[in-house]
Amino acid sequence: MRTKTLEIRDRMTFIPALAVDMNPTDEVGAVDAQRWLLRRVGYACDGSPNIILTRLDGSAKAAFSDPYDYNDRTWRTAHLFIIEHWNELKDGDVVDVEYILGETREPKISERFETCP
């Protein structure tokens, strides 16, 4: 499994998030155990991104790879974007919901660049 820490942004919203691709890693010895356990709980393990998304501080539920589990535009939009762009995203990237939805012309920059010297 691979993880990425991301910054989800929307109107007046800042969410440090943890995204986990629920596909087995290719570490020696890990593949078989991970594949078996992941398949046992319903993950396809077919190489397509199966992303669990939650708050980095653990204070929210984690959606079982289903962006439509959320009744919230910020989480749903961010989750769909993360699934579609998983291979392009890096730790610390900003997932800007307003920009994704075409509500702003430029994506937000990370708060770490706005508030830290």
Backbone as JSON, one array per atom type, in Angstrom:
{
  "sequence": "MRTKTLEIRDRMTFIPALAVDMNPTDEVGAVDAQRWLLRRVGYACDGSPNIILTRLDGSAKAAFSDPYDYNDRTWRTAHLFIIEHWNELKDGDVVDVEYILGETREPKISERFETCP",
  "N": [[0.85, -1.17, 0.0], [0.45, 2.24, -0.73], [1.02, 5.49, 0.54], [-0.06, 8.93, 0.72], [0.31, 12.23, 1.84], [-1.82, 14.94, 1.78], [-3.03, 18.25, 1.0], [-6.13, 19.37, 1.32], [-8.15, 21.78, -0.07], [-10.71, 24.27, -0.04], [-13.41, 26.62, -0.29], [-12.77, 28.65, 2.38], [-11.64, 26.47, 3.71], [-9.41, 24.1, 5.0], [-7.86, 21.11, 4.96], [-5.79, 18.77, 6.25], [-4.88, 15.79, 4.83], [-4.91, 12.18, 4.59], [-4.18, 9.89, 2.17], [-4.58, 6.65, 0.98], [-3.5, 4.18, -1.15], [-5.05, 1.29, -1.76], [-3.77, -1.05, -2.81], [-1.66, -3.89, -3.11], [1.79, -3.6, -2.13], [4.97, -3.9, -3.8], [6.88, -5.04, -2.22], [9.17, -7.51, -1.09], [7.73, -10.44, 0.1], [5.58, -9.05, 1.19], [3.56, -8.73, -0.67], [1.88, -11.07, -1.08], [0.63, -11.44, 1.47], [-0.56, -8.91, 1.89], [-2.18, -8.73, -0.42], [-3.94, -10.91, -0.02], [-5.3, -10.18, 2.39], [-6.39, -7.67, 1.65], [-8.02, -8.41, -0.53], [-9.75, -10.03, 0.84], [-11.35, -8.24, 2.24], [-12.61, -6.98, 0.21], [-11.31, -5.38, -1.73], [-10.25, -4.8, -5.09], [-7.62, -5.07, -5.99], [-6.4, -4.71, -8.47], [-4.6, -3.01, -9.56], [-5.67, -0.57, -10.31], [-6.23, 2.66, -8.89], [-7.34, 2.38, -5.64], [-8.56, 4.19, -3.41], [-8.42, 5.08, -0.06], [-9.53, 7.7, 1.89], [-8.93, 10.07, 4.38], [-8.99, 12.28, 7.26], [-5.85, 13.59, 8.23], [-5.31, 13.71, 10.93], [-6.85, 11.71, 11.95], [-9.45, 12.14, 12.78], [-11.82, 11.72, 11.43], [-14.14, 9.65, 9.56], [-12.97, 7.1, 7.36], [-13.36, 6.86, 3.95], [-14.37, 4.06, 2.17], [-12.88, 3.68, -0.41], [-14.82, 4.94, -1.91], [-15.93, 7.75, -3.25], [-18.5, 8.71, -3.15], [-19.49, 8.11, -0.72], [-19.4, 10.27, 0.88], [-21.38, 13.0, 1.93], [-20.83, 15.57, 0.94], [-19.47, 18.24, -0.72], [-16.77, 19.04, -0.79], [-15.18, 16.84, 0.17], [-16.07, 14.77, -1.58], [-15.44, 15.78, -4.17], [-12.66, 16.17, -3.92], [-11.83, 13.52, -3.35], [-12.58, 12.11, -5.7], [-10.91, 13.47, -7.53], [-8.38, 12.8, -6.51], [-8.34, 10.02, -6.9], [-8.45, 9.96, -9.72], [-6.07, 11.26, -10.37], [-4.0, 10.05, -9.04], [-1.38, 8.97, -9.64], [0.0, 11.22, -10.42], [0.06, 12.9, -8.25], [1.89, 14.18, -5.41], [3.36, 13.86, -2.14], [2.2, 16.38, 0.03], [1.01, 17.93, -1.92], [-1.51, 20.24, -3.09], [-4.95, 19.84, -3.19], [-7.25, 21.46, -4.73], [-10.43, 22.25, -4.44], [-12.18, 24.32, -5.33], [-10.79, 25.22, -7.59], [-10.7, 22.87, -9.13], [-13.41, 22.58, -9.71], [-13.76, 24.71, -11.37], [-14.26, 27.21, -10.31], [-12.43, 29.08, -9.56], [-9.65, 30.8, -11.06], [-6.99, 30.19, -10.71], [-5.03, 27.71, -9.07], [-4.89, 27.2, -5.51], [-2.06, 27.89, -3.43], [0.03, 25.96, -1.26], [-0.66, 26.17, 2.21], [1.57, 25.99, 3.76], [3.47, 27.48, 2.49], [2.38, 29.94, 2.62], [2.23, 30.66, 5.32], [4.53, 29.99, 6.69], [7.92, 30.93, 7.25]],
  "CA": [[0.0, 0.0, 0.0], [1.2, 3.5, -0.78], [0.32, 6.6, 1.18], [0.31, 10.3, 0.4], [-0.31, 13.27, 2.66], [-2.26, 15.99, 0.86], [-3.71, 19.4, 1.56], [-7.39, 19.6, 0.63], [-8.58, 23.16, 0.13], [-11.97, 24.7, -0.63], [-13.77, 27.9, 0.3], [-12.6, 28.72, 3.84], [-11.42, 25.1, 4.16], [-8.06, 23.53, 4.96], [-7.92, 19.77, 5.54], [-4.66, 17.88, 6.04], [-5.5, 14.49, 4.55], [-4.12, 10.99, 4.32], [-4.73, 9.06, 1.11], [-3.89, 5.36, 0.92], [-3.88, 3.32, -2.27], [-5.23, -0.05, -1.19], [-3.22, -2.1, -3.65], [-0.47, -4.42, -2.46], [3.09, -3.1, -2.58], [5.78, -4.96, -4.38], [7.95, -5.42, -1.3], [9.31, -8.95, -0.98], [7.01, -11.03, 1.21], [4.4, -8.27, 1.56], [2.52, -8.81, -1.69], [0.91, -12.14, -0.85], [-0.14, -11.17, 2.68], [-1.41, -7.74, 1.65], [-3.2, -9.07, -1.42], [-4.94, -11.78, 0.58], [-6.12, -9.41, 3.33], [-7.15, -6.65, 0.9], [-9.08, -9.1, -1.29], [-10.69, -10.57, 1.83], [-12.29, -7.18, 2.62], [-13.33, -6.5, -0.96], [-10.56, -4.58, -2.7], [-9.99, -5.52, -6.33], [-6.18, -5.32, -6.14], [-6.16, -4.85, -9.9], [-3.68, -1.97, -9.99], [-6.37, 0.71, -10.37], [-6.22, 3.28, -7.57], [-8.43, 2.15, -4.68], [-8.07, 5.17, -2.45], [-9.08, 5.43, 1.19], [-9.19, 9.09, 2.19], [-9.37, 10.49, 5.72], [-8.21, 13.39, 7.84], [-4.54, 13.16, 8.68], [-5.31, 13.57, 12.39], [-7.66, 10.55, 12.32], [-10.7, 12.55, 13.43], [-12.97, 11.51, 10.55], [-14.22, 8.31, 8.99], [-12.26, 6.89, 6.11], [-14.27, 6.32, 2.94], [-13.93, 2.8, 1.57], [-12.64, 3.85, -1.84], [-16.02, 5.42, -2.59], [-16.12, 9.18, -3.04], [-19.91, 9.02, -2.96], [-19.81, 7.9, 0.68], [-19.47, 11.58, 1.52], [-22.47, 13.9, 1.56], [-20.07, 16.79, 1.11], [-18.83, 18.55, -2.01], [-15.32, 19.12, -0.65], [-14.61, 15.49, 0.24], [-16.38, 14.01, -2.8], [-14.66, 16.31, -5.29], [-11.25, 15.87, -3.66], [-11.62, 12.08, -3.46], [-12.62, 11.78, -7.13], [-9.7, 14.02, -8.14], [-7.23, 12.01, -6.05], [-8.39, 8.75, -7.63], [-8.13, 10.19, -11.14], [-4.72, 11.83, -10.54], [-3.15, 9.43, -8.03], [0.01, 8.81, -10.05], [0.61, 12.54, -10.59], [0.13, 13.6, -6.97], [3.03, 13.95, -4.53], [3.14, 14.3, -0.76], [2.16, 17.82, 0.22], [0.28, 18.63, -2.98], [-2.8, 20.84, -2.76], [-6.11, 19.44, -3.98], [-8.06, 22.67, -4.6], [-11.77, 21.94, -4.93], [-12.71, 25.44, -6.11], [-10.11, 25.21, -8.89], [-11.16, 21.67, -9.85], [-14.78, 22.85, -10.17], [-13.75, 25.86, -12.27], [-14.77, 28.4, -9.61], [-11.32, 30.03, -9.51], [-8.79, 30.7, -12.24], [-5.68, 29.66, -10.36], [-5.09, 26.84, -7.88], [-4.3, 27.72, -4.28], [-0.76, 27.34, -3.05], [0.0, 25.34, 0.05], [-0.57, 27.07, 3.37], [2.92, 25.97, 4.33], [4.23, 28.55, 1.85], [1.74, 31.21, 2.97], [2.33, 31.0, 6.73], [5.84, 29.67, 7.26], [9.04, 31.64, 6.58]],
  "C": [[0.89, 1.23, 0.0], [0.36, 4.6, -0.16], [0.83, 7.94, 0.65], [-0.41, 11.22, 1.37], [-0.59, 14.45, 1.74], [-2.96, 17.1, 1.63], [-4.98, 19.64, 0.74], [-7.86, 21.01, 0.97], [-9.89, 23.39, -0.61], [-12.25, 26.08, -0.05], [-13.62, 27.83, 1.81], [-12.32, 27.34, 4.45], [-9.97, 24.7, 3.97], [-8.13, 22.18, 5.68], [-6.61, 19.03, 5.23], [-5.22, 16.46, 5.91], [-4.47, 13.4, 4.33], [-4.85, 10.17, 3.28], [-3.9, 7.79, 1.04], [-4.41, 4.59, -0.28], [-3.88, 1.89, -1.77], [-4.93, -1.14, -2.22], [-1.96, -2.61, -2.98], [0.8, -3.77, -3.0], [3.87, -4.25, -3.18], [6.99, -5.28, -3.51], [7.98, -6.95, -1.18], [8.58, -9.45, 0.27], [5.72, -10.31, 1.57], [3.25, -8.49, 0.6], [1.47, -9.85, -1.37], [0.03, -11.86, 0.36], [-1.08, -9.99, 2.46], [-2.53, -8.07, 0.67], [-4.31, -9.91, -0.8], [-5.86, -10.98, 1.5], [-6.97, -8.37, 2.61], [-8.28, -7.29, 0.1], [-10.16, -9.61, -0.34], [-11.73, -9.53, 2.25], [-12.91, -6.48, 1.41], [-12.59, -5.62, -1.94], [-10.21, -5.41, -3.91], [-8.52, -5.9, -6.5], [-5.81, -5.53, -7.61], [-5.22, -3.79, -10.45], [-4.34, -0.61, -10.16], [-6.35, 1.33, -8.98], [-7.5, 2.98, -6.79], [-8.06, 2.98, -3.46], [-8.99, 5.29, -1.25], [-8.6, 6.84, 1.51], [-9.76, 9.44, 3.56], [-8.56, 11.69, 6.16], [-6.9, 12.83, 8.39], [-4.5, 12.96, 10.19], [-6.2, 12.43, 12.87], [-9.02, 10.88, 12.9], [-11.95, 12.36, 12.56], [-12.99, 10.07, 10.05], [-13.4, 8.26, 7.7], [-13.24, 6.27, 5.12], [-13.63, 5.12, 2.27], [-13.85, 2.95, 0.06], [-13.84, 4.39, -2.61], [-16.26, 6.89, -2.3], [-17.57, 9.56, -2.76], [-20.4, 8.65, -1.56], [-19.99, 9.22, 1.42], [-20.71, 12.33, 1.03], [-21.92, 15.32, 1.68], [-19.3, 17.07, -0.17], [-17.32, 18.55, -1.91], [-14.7, 17.73, -0.7], [-14.85, 14.71, -1.05], [-15.51, 14.46, -3.96], [-13.18, 15.98, -5.12], [-10.96, 14.39, -3.87], [-11.61, 11.64, -4.93], [-11.35, 12.25, -7.84], [-8.48, 13.18, -7.77], [-7.2, 10.65, -6.75], [-7.92, 8.93, -9.07], [-6.68, 10.63, -11.37], [-3.7, 11.23, -9.58], [-1.68, 9.4, -8.43], [0.74, 10.13, -10.24], [0.84, 13.25, -9.26], [1.36, 13.19, -6.16], [2.64, 14.37, -3.12], [3.18, 15.81, -0.68], [1.42, 18.59, -0.84], [-1.05, 19.16, -2.46], [-3.85, 20.32, -3.73], [-7.14, 20.55, -3.75], [-9.42, 22.45, -5.25], [-12.36, 23.08, -5.76], [-12.08, 25.47, -7.5], [-10.59, 24.03, -9.74], [-12.54, 21.91, -10.46], [-14.89, 24.06, -11.07], [-14.26, 27.14, -11.63], [-13.7, 29.47, -9.42], [-10.42, 29.79, -10.7], [-7.44, 30.08, -11.96], [-5.8, 28.78, -9.12], [-4.43, 27.53, -6.68], [-2.91, 27.12, -4.1], [-0.89, 26.79, -1.64], [0.09, 26.4, 1.15], [0.82, 27.05, 3.97], [3.8, 27.05, 3.72], [3.65, 29.92, 2.19], [2.04, 31.62, 4.4], [3.69, 30.73, 7.35], [6.93, 30.42, 6.52], [9.92, 30.69, 5.81]]
}
